[in-house]
């Protein structure tokens, strides 16, 4: 009985999930493997265009342009786009935690090896490299959490999703 209720509730949620994806957004397709991502209108993004950076919530202006604040940007002018997605939040969190853990362990190992002295000093390059790699991972994880995943224009194609609604005939 419990499994039937669970299955029916998941089925109900999945049906509503499919209907809820008809809102405006930015569709990003990968040229290489045809992966796609959808960024909903009103999401915070960062765009780099001609050396300038634009940050904020985006609104769709037309099929070829979007607006961030008072700036209007054509999709063909975008060099890089950064967007926070659930995968970038999850990956950034995991990378940050593992990086901090490895960096702290490598640093503690380096201090312990240096305190031991004699033949243990041979291990310093190994423990120091673990500390450096962990620190690098933690920095990249925090970057991923703060600005999101990078979508470069030569790897990804940007298109607008503007659903068309059926014409409504009003009674006279």
C-alpha positions in Angstrom: 0.0 0.0 0.0 2.8 2.4 0.9 4.6 1.7 -2.4 1.5 2.3 -4.4 1.0 5.7 -2.7 4.6 6.6 -3.3 4.5 5.6 -7.0 1.3 7.6 -7.5 2.7 10.7 -5.8 5.9 10.6 -7.9 3.8 10.1 -11.0 1.6 13.1 -10.0 4.7 15.2 -9.4 6.3 14.2 -12.7 3.2 15.1 -14.6 3.2 18.6 -13.1 6.9 19.0 -13.7 6.4 18.6 -17.5 3.6 21.1 -17.6 5.5 23.6 -15.5 8.4 23.8 -18.1 6.5 26.0 -20.5 7.8 29.3 -19.1 10.2 31.7 -20.8 13.9 31.0 -20.6 17.3 30.7 -22.3 18.1 27.3 -23.9 21.8 26.4 -24.1 22.8 23.6 -26.4 26.3 22.0 -26.5 27.7 21.7 -30.0 29.7 18.6 -29.2 27.4 16.2 -27.4 24.0 18.0 -27.8 23.5 18.4 -24.1 21.1 21.2 -23.2 20.3 23.4 -20.2 17.4 25.7 -19.6 17.9 28.9 -17.6 14.5 30.3 -16.5 13.8 34.0 -17.2 14.5 36.1 -14.0 17.5 33.9 -13.0 20.7 35.6 -12.0 23.4 35.3 -14.7 26.7 36.9 -15.5 27.6 37.7 -19.1 31.0 38.7 -20.5 30.8 40.7 -23.8 33.7 42.6 -25.4 35.6 42.7 -22.1 32.7 44.1 -20.1 30.8 42.1 -17.4 27.0 42.3 -16.9 25.4 40.8 -13.8 21.9 40.5 -12.7 18.5 38.9 -13.4 17.8 38.6 -17.1 14.6 39.4 -19.0 13.8 38.3 -22.6 13.4 41.3 -24.9 13.0 39.4 -28.2 14.0 36.1 -29.9 17.6 37.4 -30.3 18.1 39.7 -27.3 17.9 39.8 -23.5 18.1 42.5 -21.0 20.1 42.8 -17.8 19.1 45.9 -15.9 19.0 48.6 -18.5 21.5 46.9 -20.8 20.2 45.0 -23.9 22.5 42.3 -25.2 22.2 40.3 -28.4 22.8 36.5 -28.1 25.3 36.7 -30.9 27.4 39.2 -28.9 27.9 37.0 -25.8 31.4 35.7 -25.3 30.8 33.8 -21.9 27.7 33.2 -19.9 27.8 32.1 -16.2 24.7 30.6 -14.7 24.0 28.9 -11.4 22.3 25.6 -11.9 21.6 22.8 -9.4 24.5 20.8 -10.8 26.9 23.7 -10.3 25.7 24.2 -6.7 26.1 20.5 -6.0 29.5 20.2 -7.7 30.8 23.4 -6.1 29.7 22.2 -2.7 31.4 18.8 -3.1 34.5 20.3 -4.6 34.8 22.9 -1.8 34.3 20.3 1.0 36.8 17.8 -0.6 39.3 20.5 -1.4 39.2 21.9 2.2 39.5 18.4 3.6 42.5 17.5 1.3 44.2 20.8 1.8 44.0 20.6 5.6 45.2 17.0 5.6 48.1 17.8 3.3 49.1 20.8 5.4 48.8 18.7 8.6 50.9 16.0 7.0 53.6 18.5 5.9 53.8 19.8 9.4 54.0 16.3 10.9 56.7 15.2 8.5 58.7 18.4 9.1 58.5 17.9 12.8 59.6 14.2 12.5 62.7 15.1 10.7 65.4 12.7 9.3 64.2 10.2 6.6 60.6 11.4 6.9 61.6 14.7 5.1 61.5 12.7 1.8 57.6 12.8 2.1 57.4 16.6 2.1 56.9 17.0 -1.7 54.1 14.4 -1.5 52.2 16.0 1.4 52.8 19.6 0.1 51.4 18.6 -3.3 48.3 17.2 -1.6 47.9 20.5 0.3 48.3 22.5 -2.9 45.9 20.3 -4.9 43.3 20.5 -2.1 43.6 24.3 -1.9 43.2 24.6 -5.7 40.1 22.4 -5.5 38.6 24.4 -2.7 39.1 27.7 -4.6 37.5 26.3 -7.8 34.6 24.9 -5.8 34.0 28.3 -4.2 34.2 30.0 -7.7 31.7 27.5 -9.0 29.3 28.2 -6.1 29.6 32.0 -6.4 29.3 32.5 -10.1 28.0 29.3 -11.5 29.0 27.1 -14.5 30.7 28.8 -17.5 29.1 28.4 -20.9 31.4 29.8 -23.7 29.9 30.8 -27.0 32.1 28.7 -29.1 31.0 25.5 -27.2 27.4 26.4 -26.6 24.5 27.8 -28.7 22.1 30.2 -27.1 18.4 30.3 -28.1 15.4 31.9 -26.5 12.4 29.8 -25.4 9.2 31.9 -25.8 6.2 29.6 -25.7 3.3 30.6 -27.8 -0.1 30.5 -26.1 -3.2 29.6 -28.1 -5.4 32.4 -29.1 -8.2 33.1 -26.7 -11.5 34.1 -28.2 -13.5 36.3 -25.9 -17.4 36.1 -26.0 -19.1 39.2 -27.2 
